[in-house]
């Protein structure tokens, strides 16, 4: 997972519309979004601009994990 940032809110809305239902991810209050690397590649291939902030850390990925009890 990588953390990306969009140049403006309109671009973010367009990007999230493209990714919704296709890739897991999480948006953060600070304007950053975590996505899998293939999702970032998909956005780039359709011309949506963004900046890669870096790799997602453990705390940023925690909301995306399914607890073992819920997965059963």
PDB file with SEQRES, HELIX, SHEET and CRYST1 records, atoms N, CA, C and O in Angstrom:
SEQRES   1 A   72  UNK UNK UNK UNK UNK UNK UNK UNK UNK UNK UNK UNK UNK          
SEQRES   2 A   72  UNK UNK UNK UNK UNK UNK UNK UNK UNK UNK UNK UNK UNK          
SEQRES   3 A   72  UNK UNK UNK UNK UNK UNK UNK UNK UNK UNK UNK UNK UNK          
SEQRES   4 A   72  UNK UNK UNK UNK UNK UNK UNK UNK UNK UNK UNK UNK UNK          
SEQRES   5 A   72  UNK UNK UNK UNK UNK UNK UNK UNK UNK UNK UNK UNK UNK          
SEQRES   6 A   72  UNK UNK UNK UNK UNK UNK UNK                                  
HELIX    1 AA1 UNK A    9  UNK A   19  1                                  11    
HELIX    2 AA2 UNK A   37  UNK A   45  1                                   9    
HELIX    3 AA3 UNK A   58  UNK A   61  1                                   4    
HELIX    4 AA4 UNK A   62  UNK A   64  5                                   3    
HELIX    5 AA5 UNK A   68  UNK A   71  1                                   4    
SHEET    1 AA1 4 UNK A  25  UNK A  27  0                                        
SHEET    2 AA1 4 UNK A  32  UNK A  35 -1                                        
SHEET    3 AA1 4 UNK A   2  UNK A   5 -1                                        
SHEET    4 AA1 4 UNK A  51  UNK A  55 -1                                        
CRYST1    1.000    1.000    1.000  90.00  90.00  90.00 P 1           1          
ATOM      1  N   UNK A   1       0.844  -1.172   0.000  1.00  0.00           N  
ATOM      2  CA  UNK A   1       0.000   0.000   0.000  1.00  0.00           C  
ATOM      3  C   UNK A   1       0.892   1.239   0.000  1.00  0.00           C  
ATOM      4  O   UNK A   1       1.944   1.276   0.640  1.00  0.00           O  
ATOM      5  N   UNK A   2       0.440   2.246  -0.735  1.00  0.00           N  
ATOM      6  CA  UNK A   2       1.140   3.519  -0.777  1.00  0.00           C  
ATOM      7  C   UNK A   2       0.183   4.626  -0.358  1.00  0.00           C  
ATOM      8  O   UNK A   2      -1.035   4.501  -0.488  1.00  0.00           O  
ATOM      9  N   UNK A   3       0.754   5.699   0.139  1.00  0.00           N  
ATOM     10  CA  UNK A   3      -0.015   6.881   0.509  1.00  0.00           C  
ATOM     11  C   UNK A   3       0.141   7.888  -0.624  1.00  0.00           C  
ATOM     12  O   UNK A   3       1.254   8.215  -1.033  1.00  0.00           O  
ATOM     13  N   UNK A   4      -1.003   8.377  -1.127  1.00  0.00           N  
ATOM     14  CA  UNK A   4      -0.974   9.370  -2.197  1.00  0.00           C  
ATOM     15  C   UNK A   4      -1.773  10.592  -1.776  1.00  0.00           C  
ATOM     16  O   UNK A   4      -2.597  10.536  -0.863  1.00  0.00           O  
ATOM     17  N   UNK A   5      -1.511  11.691  -2.460  1.00  0.00           N  
ATOM     18  CA  UNK A   5      -2.230  12.945  -2.217  1.00  0.00           C  
ATOM     19  C   UNK A   5      -2.611  13.535  -3.573  1.00  0.00           C  
ATOM     20  O   UNK A   5      -1.812  13.548  -4.509  1.00  0.00           O  
ATOM     21  N   UNK A   6      -3.834  14.016  -3.655  1.00  0.00           N  
ATOM     22  CA  UNK A   6      -4.327  14.610  -4.891  1.00  0.00           C  
ATOM     23  C   UNK A   6      -4.147  16.123  -4.855  1.00  0.00           C  
ATOM     24  O   UNK A   6      -4.123  16.715  -3.776  1.00  0.00           O  
ATOM     25  N   UNK A   7      -4.018  16.760  -6.024  1.00  0.00           N  
ATOM     26  CA  UNK A   7      -3.763  18.204  -6.053  1.00  0.00           C  
ATOM     27  C   UNK A   7      -4.953  19.048  -5.597  1.00  0.00           C  
ATOM     28  O   UNK A   7      -4.780  20.184  -5.154  1.00  0.00           O  
ATOM     29  N   UNK A   8      -6.167  18.488  -5.707  1.00  0.00           N  
ATOM     30  CA  UNK A   8      -7.351  19.255  -5.295  1.00  0.00           C  
ATOM     31  C   UNK A   8      -8.498  18.287  -5.012  1.00  0.00           C  
ATOM     32  O   UNK A   8      -8.411  17.093  -5.299  1.00  0.00           O  
ATOM     33  N   UNK A   9      -9.561  18.825  -4.448  1.00  0.00           N  
ATOM     34  CA  UNK A   9     -10.703  18.011  -4.043  1.00  0.00           C  
ATOM     35  C   UNK A   9     -11.444  17.400  -5.236  1.00  0.00           C  
ATOM     36  O   UNK A   9     -11.924  16.270  -5.154  1.00  0.00           O  
ATOM     37  N   UNK A  10     -11.536  18.132  -6.325  1.00  0.00           N  
ATOM     38  CA  UNK A  10     -12.221  17.607  -7.509  1.00  0.00           C  
ATOM     39  C   UNK A  10     -11.488  16.388  -8.066  1.00  0.00           C  
ATOM     40  O   UNK A  10     -12.121  15.410  -8.466  1.00  0.00           O  
ATOM     41  N   UNK A  11     -10.168  16.444  -8.092  1.00  0.00           N  
ATOM     42  CA  UNK A  11      -9.372  15.315  -8.571  1.00  0.00           C  
ATOM     43  C   UNK A  11      -9.528  14.126  -7.634  1.00  0.00           C  
ATOM     44  O   UNK A  11      -9.643  12.985  -8.081  1.00  0.00           O  
ATOM     45  N   UNK A  12      -9.531  14.396  -6.336  1.00  0.00           N  
ATOM     46  CA  UNK A  12      -9.712  13.328  -5.352  1.00  0.00           C  
ATOM     47  C   UNK A  12     -11.074  12.653  -5.545  1.00  0.00           C  
ATOM     48  O   UNK A  12     -11.162  11.425  -5.528  1.00  0.00           O  
ATOM     49  N   UNK A  13     -12.123  13.437  -5.727  1.00  0.00           N  
ATOM     50  CA  UNK A  13     -13.456  12.880  -5.929  1.00  0.00           C  
ATOM     51  C   UNK A  13     -13.505  11.999  -7.181  1.00  0.00           C  
ATOM     52  O   UNK A  13     -14.081  10.911  -7.161  1.00  0.00           O  
ATOM     53  N   UNK A  14     -12.900  12.475  -8.259  1.00  0.00           N  
ATOM     54  CA  UNK A  14     -12.862  11.698  -9.507  1.00  0.00           C  
ATOM     55  C   UNK A  14     -12.096  10.394  -9.304  1.00  0.00           C  
ATOM     56  O   UNK A  14     -12.535   9.334  -9.750  1.00  0.00           O  
ATOM     57  N   UNK A  15     -10.953  10.476  -8.632  1.00  0.00           N  
ATOM     58  CA  UNK A  15     -10.120   9.296  -8.393  1.00  0.00           C  
ATOM     59  C   UNK A  15     -10.851   8.274  -7.530  1.00  0.00           C  
ATOM     60  O   UNK A  15     -10.854   7.083  -7.841  1.00  0.00           O  
ATOM     61  N   UNK A  16     -11.465   8.736  -6.455  1.00  0.00           N  
ATOM     62  CA  UNK A  16     -12.169   7.809  -5.576  1.00  0.00           C  
ATOM     63  C   UNK A  16     -13.337   7.144  -6.302  1.00  0.00           C  
ATOM     64  O   UNK A  16     -13.649   5.981  -6.045  1.00  0.00           O  
ATOM     65  N   UNK A  17     -13.977   7.874  -7.201  1.00  0.00           N  
ATOM     66  CA  UNK A  17     -15.031   7.281  -8.018  1.00  0.00           C  
ATOM     67  C   UNK A  17     -14.510   6.171  -8.906  1.00  0.00           C  
ATOM     68  O   UNK A  17     -15.194   5.170  -9.116  1.00  0.00           O  
ATOM     69  N   UNK A  18     -13.309   6.338  -9.428  1.00  0.00           N  
ATOM     70  CA  UNK A  18     -12.690   5.304 -10.266  1.00  0.00           C  
ATOM     71  C   UNK A  18     -12.299   4.075  -9.453  1.00  0.00           C  
ATOM     72  O   UNK A  18     -12.373   2.951  -9.949  1.00  0.00           O  
ATOM     73  N   UNK A  19     -11.883   4.288  -8.202  1.00  0.00           N  
ATOM     74  CA  UNK A  19     -11.360   3.187  -7.394  1.00  0.00           C  
ATOM     75  C   UNK A  19     -12.421   2.454  -6.591  1.00  0.00           C  
ATOM     76  O   UNK A  19     -12.242   1.285  -6.250  1.00  0.00           O  
ATOM     77  N   UNK A  20     -13.513   3.120  -6.288  1.00  0.00           N  
ATOM     78  CA  UNK A  20     -14.545   2.561  -5.418  1.00  0.00           C  
ATOM     79  C   UNK A  20     -15.033   1.213  -5.920  1.00  0.00           C  
ATOM     80  O   UNK A  20     -15.464   1.085  -7.065  1.00  0.00           O  
ATOM     81  N   UNK A  21     -14.962   0.221  -5.066  1.00  0.00           N  
ATOM     82  CA  UNK A  21     -15.412  -1.120  -5.416  1.00  0.00           C  
ATOM     83  C   UNK A  21     -14.391  -1.969  -6.150  1.00  0.00           C  
ATOM     84  O   UNK A  21     -14.583  -3.175  -6.311  1.00  0.00           O  
ATOM     85  N   UNK A  22     -13.319  -1.356  -6.592  1.00  0.00           N  
ATOM     86  CA  UNK A  22     -12.285  -2.103  -7.329  1.00  0.00           C  
ATOM     87  C   UNK A  22     -11.052  -2.386  -6.488  1.00  0.00           C  
ATOM     88  O   UNK A  22     -10.402  -3.420  -6.642  1.00  0.00           O  
ATOM     89  N   UNK A  23     -10.737  -1.450  -5.592  1.00  0.00           N  
ATOM     90  CA  UNK A  23      -9.536  -1.565  -4.779  1.00  0.00           C  
ATOM     91  C   UNK A  23      -9.857  -1.173  -3.341  1.00  0.00           C  
ATOM     92  O   UNK A  23     -10.703  -0.308  -3.111  1.00  0.00           O  
ATOM     93  N   UNK A  24      -9.187  -1.803  -2.365  1.00  0.00           N  
ATOM     94  CA  UNK A  24      -9.352  -1.344  -0.986  1.00  0.00           C  
ATOM     95  C   UNK A  24      -8.572  -0.045  -0.798  1.00  0.00           C  
ATOM     96  O   UNK A  24      -7.634   0.232  -1.545  1.00  0.00           O  
ATOM     97  N   UNK A  25      -8.946   0.726   0.167  1.00  0.00           N  
ATOM     98  CA  UNK A  25      -8.232   1.963   0.439  1.00  0.00           C  
ATOM     99  C   UNK A  25      -8.817   2.676   1.635  1.00  0.00           C  
ATOM    100  O   UNK A  25      -9.828   2.255   2.197  1.00  0.00           O  
ATOM    101  N   UNK A  26      -8.176   3.749   2.014  1.00  0.00           N  
ATOM    102  CA  UNK A  26      -8.613   4.532   3.164  1.00  0.00           C  
ATOM    103  C   UNK A  26      -8.212   5.970   2.929  1.00  0.00           C  
ATOM    104  O   UNK A  26      -7.072   6.256   2.561  1.00  0.00           O  
ATOM    105  N   UNK A  27      -9.157   6.883   3.142  1.00  0.00           N  
ATOM    106  CA  UNK A  27      -8.820   8.297   3.073  1.00  0.00           C  
ATOM    107  C   UNK A  27      -8.623   8.804   4.489  1.00  0.00           C  
ATOM    108  O   UNK A  27      -9.267   8.328   5.425  1.00  0.00           O  
ATOM    109  N   UNK A  28      -7.737   9.765   4.641  1.00  0.00           N  
ATOM    110  CA  UNK A  28      -7.411  10.327   5.947  1.00  0.00           C  
ATOM    111  C   UNK A  28      -7.788  11.802   5.974  1.00  0.00           C  
ATOM    112  O   UNK A  28      -7.813  12.467   4.938  1.00  0.00           O  
ATOM    113  N   UNK A  29      -8.080  12.303   7.164  1.00  0.00           N  
ATOM    114  CA  UNK A  29      -8.520  13.687   7.334  1.00  0.00           C  
ATOM    115  C   UNK A  29      -7.508  14.685   6.782  1.00  0.00           C  
ATOM    116  O   UNK A  29      -7.892  15.776   6.361  1.00  0.00           O  
ATOM    117  N   UNK A  30      -6.242  14.340   6.775  1.00  0.00           N  
ATOM    118  CA  UNK A  30      -5.208  15.242   6.288  1.00  0.00           C  
ATOM    119  C   UNK A  30      -5.136  15.356   4.776  1.00  0.00           C  
ATOM    120  O   UNK A  30      -4.286  16.078   4.253  1.00  0.00           O  
ATOM    121  N   UNK A  31      -6.016  14.652   4.058  1.00  0.00           N  
ATOM    122  CA  UNK A  31      -6.020  14.731   2.604  1.00  0.00           C  
ATOM    123  C   UNK A  31      -5.248  13.634   1.905  1.00  0.00           C  
ATOM    124  O   UNK A  31      -5.139  13.634   0.679  1.00  0.00           O  
ATOM    125  N   UNK A  32      -4.713  12.699   2.670  1.00  0.00           N  
ATOM    126  CA  UNK A  32      -3.977  11.594   2.073  1.00  0.00           C  
ATOM    127  C   UNK A  32      -4.891  10.388   1.915  1.00  0.00           C  
ATOM    128  O   UNK A  32      -5.897  10.263   2.613  1.00  0.00           O  
ATOM    129  N   UNK A  33      -4.531   9.503   0.991  1.00  0.00           N  
ATOM    130  CA  UNK A  33      -5.304   8.297   0.724  1.00  0.00           C  
ATOM    131  C   UNK A  33      -4.339   7.128   0.595  1.00  0.00           C  
ATOM    132  O   UNK A  33      -3.316   7.237  -0.081  1.00  0.00           O  
ATOM    133  N   UNK A  34      -4.659   6.008   1.240  1.00  0.00           N  
ATOM    134  CA  UNK A  34      -3.836   4.808   1.062  1.00  0.00           C  
ATOM    135  C   UNK A  34      -4.514   3.919   0.030  1.00  0.00           C  
ATOM    136  O   UNK A  34      -5.719   3.675   0.095  1.00  0.00           O  
ATOM    137  N   UNK A  35      -3.724   3.442  -0.918  1.00  0.00           N  
ATOM    138  CA  UNK A  35      -4.213   2.569  -1.976  1.00  0.00           C  
ATOM    139  C   UNK A  35      -3.152   1.517  -2.288  1.00  0.00           C  
ATOM    140  O   UNK A  35      -1.969   1.749  -2.039  1.00  0.00           O  
ATOM    141  N   UNK A  36      -3.554   0.358  -2.834  1.00  0.00           N  
ATOM    142  CA  UNK A  36      -2.550  -0.601  -3.296  1.00  0.00           C  
ATOM    143  C   UNK A  36      -1.821  -0.030  -4.523  1.00  0.00           C  
ATOM    144  O   UNK A  36      -2.370   0.793  -5.256  1.00  0.00           O  
ATOM    145  N   UNK A  37      -0.608  -0.469  -4.728  1.00  0.00           N  
ATOM    146  CA  UNK A  37       0.177   0.042  -5.857  1.00  0.00           C  
ATOM    147  C   UNK A  37      -0.535  -0.120  -7.202  1.00  0.00           C  
ATOM    148  O   UNK A  37      -0.443   0.783  -8.035  1.00  0.00           O  
ATOM    149  N   UNK A  38      -1.247  -1.239  -7.456  1.00  0.00           N  
ATOM    150  CA  UNK A  38      -1.969  -1.335  -8.737  1.00  0.00           C  
ATOM    151  C   UNK A  38      -3.049  -0.255  -8.898  1.00  0.00           C  
ATOM    152  O   UNK A  38      -3.350   0.152 -10.020  1.00  0.00           O  
ATOM    153  N   UNK A  39      -3.626   0.206  -7.798  1.00  0.00           N  
ATOM    154  CA  UNK A  39      -4.623   1.275  -7.881  1.00  0.00           C  
ATOM    155  C   UNK A  39      -3.961   2.579  -8.312  1.00  0.00           C  
ATOM    156  O   UNK A  39      -4.519   3.326  -9.115  1.00  0.00           O  
ATOM    157  N   UNK A  40      -2.776   2.854  -7.781  1.00  0.00           N  
ATOM    158  CA  UNK A  40      -2.047   4.054  -8.185  1.00  0.00           C  
ATOM    159  C   UNK A  40      -1.694   3.972  -9.675  1.00  0.00           C  
ATOM    160  O   UNK A  40      -1.781   4.964 -10.398  1.00  0.00           O  
ATOM    161  N   UNK A  41      -1.302   2.797 -10.115  1.00  0.00           N  
ATOM    162  CA  UNK A  41      -0.983   2.609 -11.531  1.00  0.00           C  
ATOM    163  C   UNK A  41      -2.228   2.830 -12.400  1.00  0.00           C  
ATOM    164  O   UNK A  41      -2.133   3.414 -13.479  1.00  0.00           O  
ATOM    165  N   UNK A  42      -3.385   2.368 -11.938  1.00  0.00           N  
ATOM    166  CA  UNK A  42      -4.648   2.563 -12.666  1.00  0.00           C  
ATOM    167  C   UNK A  42      -4.958   4.049 -12.793  1.00  0.00           C  
ATOM    168  O   UNK A  42      -5.320   4.522 -13.869  1.00  0.00           O  
ATOM    169  N   UNK A  43      -4.813   4.786 -11.686  1.00  0.00           N  
ATOM    170  CA  UNK A  43      -5.079   6.231 -11.730  1.00  0.00           C  
ATOM    171  C   UNK A  43      -4.149   6.926 -12.719  1.00  0.00           C  
ATOM    172  O   UNK A  43      -4.584   7.773 -13.499  1.00  0.00           O  
ATOM    173  N   UNK A  44      -2.877   6.568 -12.685  1.00  0.00           N  
ATOM    174  CA  UNK A  44      -1.911   7.181 -13.601  1.00  0.00           C  
ATOM    175  C   UNK A  44      -2.256   6.857 -15.057  1.00  0.00           C  
ATOM    176  O   UNK A  44      -2.111   7.704 -15.939  1.00  0.00           O  
ATOM    177  N   UNK A  45      -2.711   5.632 -15.300  1.00  0.00           N  
ATOM    178  CA  UNK A  45      -2.994   5.223 -16.684  1.00  0.00           C  
ATOM    179  C   UNK A  45      -4.188   5.965 -17.273  1.00  0.00           C  
ATOM    180  O   UNK A  45      -4.299   6.070 -18.494  1.00  0.00           O  
ATOM    181  N   UNK A  46      -5.084   6.482 -16.431  1.00  0.00           N  
ATOM    182  CA  UNK A  46      -6.236   7.225 -16.957  1.00  0.00           C  
ATOM    183  C   UNK A  46      -6.062   8.731 -16.791  1.00  0.00           C  
ATOM    184  O   UNK A  46      -7.001   9.501 -16.990  1.00  0.00           O  
ATOM    185  N   UNK A  47      -4.848   9.140 -16.424  1.00  0.00           N  
ATOM    186  CA  UNK A  47      -4.517  10.559 -16.409  1.00  0.00           C  
ATOM    187  C   UNK A  47      -4.906  11.332 -15.166  1.00  0.00           C  
ATOM    188  O   UNK A  47      -4.970  12.561 -15.203  1.00  0.00           O  
ATOM    189  N   UNK A  48      -5.166  10.644 -14.065  1.00  0.00           N  
ATOM    190  CA  UNK A  48      -5.479  11.343 -12.814  1.00  0.00           C  
ATOM    191  C   UNK A  48      -4.164  11.634 -12.104  1.00  0.00           C  
ATOM    192  O   UNK A  48      -3.379  10.725 -11.837  1.00  0.00           O  
ATOM    193  N   UNK A  49      -3.930  12.912 -11.799  1.00  0.00           N  
ATOM    194  CA  UNK A  49      -2.657  13.287 -11.184  1.00  0.00           C  
ATOM    195  C   UNK A  49      -2.718  13.146  -9.667  1.00  0.00           C  
ATOM    196  O   UNK A  49      -3.744  13.396  -9.035  1.00  0.00           O  
ATOM    197  N   UNK A  50      -1.583  12.737  -9.111  1.00  0.00           N  
ATOM    198  CA  UNK A  50      -1.430  12.586  -7.667  1.00  0.00           C  
ATOM    199  C   UNK A  50       0.051  12.566  -7.353  1.00  0.00           C  
ATOM    200  O   UNK A  50       0.889  12.407  -8.241  1.00  0.00           O  
ATOM    201  N   UNK A  51       0.358  12.728  -6.085  1.00  0.00           N  
ATOM    202  CA  UNK A  51       1.732  12.659  -5.602  1.00  0.00           C  
ATOM    203  C   UNK A  51       1.848  11.479  -4.658  1.00  0.00           C  
ATOM    204  O   UNK A  51       1.009  11.309  -3.774  1.00  0.00           O  
ATOM    205  N   UNK A  52       2.872  10.666  -4.831  1.00  0.00           N  
ATOM    206  CA  UNK A  52       3.114   9.564  -3.908  1.00  0.00           C  
ATOM    207  C   UNK A  52       3.862  10.131  -2.705  1.00  0.00           C  
ATOM    208  O   UNK A  52       4.952  10.688  -2.833  1.00  0.00           O  
ATOM    209  N   UNK A  53       3.243   9.973  -1.525  1.00  0.00           N  
ATOM    210  CA  UNK A  53       3.843  10.460  -0.285  1.00  0.00           C  
ATOM    211  C   UNK A  53       4.828   9.433   0.249  1.00  0.00           C  
ATOM    212  O   UNK A  53       5.890   9.794   0.756  1.00  0.00           O  
ATOM    213  N   UNK A  54       4.484   8.157   0.139  1.00  0.00           N  
ATOM    214  CA  UNK A  54       5.361   7.087   0.614  1.00  0.00           C  
ATOM    215  C   UNK A  54       4.576   5.822   0.882  1.00  0.00           C  
ATOM    216  O   UNK A  54       3.390   5.734   0.564  1.00  0.00           O  
ATOM    217  N   UNK A  55       5.233   4.860   1.461  1.00  0.00           N  
ATOM    218  CA  UNK A  55       4.580   3.595   1.794  1.00  0.00           C  
ATOM    219  C   UNK A  55       3.731   3.773   3.046  1.00  0.00           C  
ATOM    220  O   UNK A  55       4.087   4.537   3.943  1.00  0.00           O  
ATOM    221  N   UNK A  56       2.609   3.064   3.101  1.00  0.00           N  
ATOM    222  CA  UNK A  56       1.724   3.114   4.262  1.00  0.00           C  
ATOM    223  C   UNK A  56       2.377   2.358   5.420  1.00  0.00           C  
ATOM    224  O   UNK A  56       2.994   1.312   5.219  1.00  0.00           O  
ATOM    225  N   UNK A  57       2.237   2.896   6.631  1.00  0.00           N  
ATOM    226  CA  UNK A  57       2.788   2.221   7.797  1.00  0.00           C  
ATOM    227  C   UNK A  57       1.721   1.364   8.468  1.00  0.00           C  
ATOM    228  O   UNK A  57       0.564   1.358   8.048  1.00  0.00           O  
ATOM    229  N   UNK A  58       2.109   0.654   9.492  1.00  0.00           N  
ATOM    230  CA  UNK A  58       1.221  -0.292  10.174  1.00  0.00           C  
ATOM    231  C   UNK A  58      -0.051   0.379  10.695  1.00  0.00           C  
ATOM    232  O   UNK A  58      -1.144  -0.160  10.520  1.00  0.00           O  
ATOM    233  N   UNK A  59       0.075   1.533  11.326  1.00  0.00           N  
ATOM    234  CA  UNK A  59      -1.097   2.220  11.877  1.00  0.00           C  
ATOM    235  C   UNK A  59      -2.052   2.669  10.772  1.00  0.00           C  
ATOM    236  O   UNK A  59      -3.268   2.623  10.954  1.00  0.00           O  
ATOM    237  N   UNK A  60      -1.526   3.092   9.652  1.00  0.00           N  
ATOM    238  CA  UNK A  60      -2.375   3.545   8.549  1.00  0.00           C  
ATOM    239  C   UNK A  60      -3.141   2.387   7.916  1.00  0.00           C  
ATOM    240  O   UNK A  60      -4.233   2.582   7.382  1.00  0.00           O  
ATOM    241  N   UNK A  61      -2.575   1.192   7.972  1.00  0.00           N  
ATOM    242  CA  UNK A  61      -3.229   0.031   7.374  1.00  0.00           C  
ATOM    243  C   UNK A  61      -4.200  -0.652   8.323  1.00  0.00           C  
ATOM    244  O   UNK A  61      -5.032  -1.439   7.870  1.00  0.00           O  
ATOM    245  N   UNK A  62      -4.129  -0.385   9.608  1.00  0.00           N  
ATOM    246  CA  UNK A  62      -4.979  -1.044  10.594  1.00  0.00           C  
ATOM    247  C   UNK A  62      -6.463  -0.983  10.261  1.00  0.00           C  
ATOM    248  O   UNK A  62      -7.137  -2.000  10.423  1.00  0.00           O  
ATOM    249  N   UNK A  63      -7.027   0.148   9.802  1.00  0.00           N  
ATOM    250  CA  UNK A  63      -8.460   0.165   9.498  1.00  0.00           C  
ATOM    251  C   UNK A  63      -8.867  -0.736   8.334  1.00  0.00           C  
ATOM    252  O   UNK A  63     -10.053  -1.020   8.169  1.00  0.00           O  
ATOM    253  N   UNK A  64      -7.918  -1.186   7.533  1.00  0.00           N  
ATOM    254  CA  UNK A  64      -8.229  -2.025   6.386  1.00  0.00           C  
ATOM    255  C   UNK A  64      -8.214  -3.516   6.729  1.00  0.00           C  
ATOM    256  O   UNK A  64      -8.689  -4.341   5.949  1.00  0.00           O  
ATOM    257  N   UNK A  65      -7.668  -3.854   7.897  1.00  0.00           N  
ATOM    258  CA  UNK A  65      -7.574  -5.262   8.282  1.00  0.00           C  
ATOM    259  C   UNK A  65      -8.909  -5.764   8.814  1.00  0.00           C  
ATOM    260  O   UNK A  65      -9.617  -5.049   9.523  1.00  0.00           O  
ATOM    261  N   UNK A  66      -9.241  -6.995   8.466  1.00  0.00           N  
ATOM    262  CA  UNK A  66     -10.450  -7.637   8.974  1.00  0.00           C  
ATOM    263  C   UNK A  66     -10.050  -8.476  10.187  1.00  0.00           C  
ATOM    264  O   UNK A  66      -9.171  -9.331  10.076  1.00  0.00           O  
ATOM    265  N   UNK A  67     -10.682  -8.248  11.347  1.00  0.00           N  
ATOM    266  CA  UNK A  67     -10.355  -9.088  12.508  1.00  0.00           C  
ATOM    267  C   UNK A  67     -10.612 -10.557  12.214  1.00  0.00           C  
ATOM    268  O   UNK A  67     -11.526 -10.891  11.461  1.00  0.00           O  
ATOM    269  N   UNK A  68      -9.815 -11.432  12.803  1.00  0.00           N  
ATOM    270  CA  UNK A  68      -9.920 -12.865  12.534  1.00  0.00           C  
ATOM    271  C   UNK A  68     -11.319 -13.382  12.829  1.00  0.00           C  
ATOM    272  O   UNK A  68     -11.821 -14.218  12.078  1.00  0.00           O  
ATOM    273  N   UNK A  69     -11.971 -12.918  13.894  1.00  0.00           N  
ATOM    274  CA  UNK A  69     -13.303 -13.387  14.249  1.00  0.00           C  
ATOM    275  C   UNK A  69     -14.325 -12.996  13.191  1.00  0.00           C  
ATOM    276  O   UNK A  69     -15.264 -13.748  12.929  1.00  0.00           O  
ATOM    277  N   UNK A  70     -14.151 -11.823  12.578  1.00  0.00           N  
ATOM    278  CA  UNK A  70     -15.094 -11.358  11.562  1.00  0.00           C  
ATOM    279  C   UNK A  70     -14.887 -12.092  10.239  1.00  0.00           C  
ATOM    280  O   UNK A  70     -15.822 -12.222   9.450  1.00  0.00           O  
ATOM    281  N   UNK A  71     -13.685 -12.563   9.996  1.00  0.00           N  
ATOM    282  CA  UNK A  71     -13.376 -13.245   8.734  1.00  0.00           C  
ATOM    283  C   UNK A  71     -13.917 -14.670   8.712  1.00  0.00           C  
ATOM    284  O   UNK A  71     -14.096 -15.240   7.635  1.00  0.00           O  
ATOM    285  N   UNK A  72     -14.177 -15.251   9.867  1.00  0.00           N  
ATOM    286  CA  UNK A  72     -14.626 -16.647   9.945  1.00  0.00           C  
ATOM    287  C   UNK A  72     -16.088 -16.803   9.586  1.00  0.00           C  
ATOM    288  O   UNK A  72     -16.613 -17.917   9.605  1.00  0.00           O  
TER     289      UNK A  72                                                      
END                                                                             
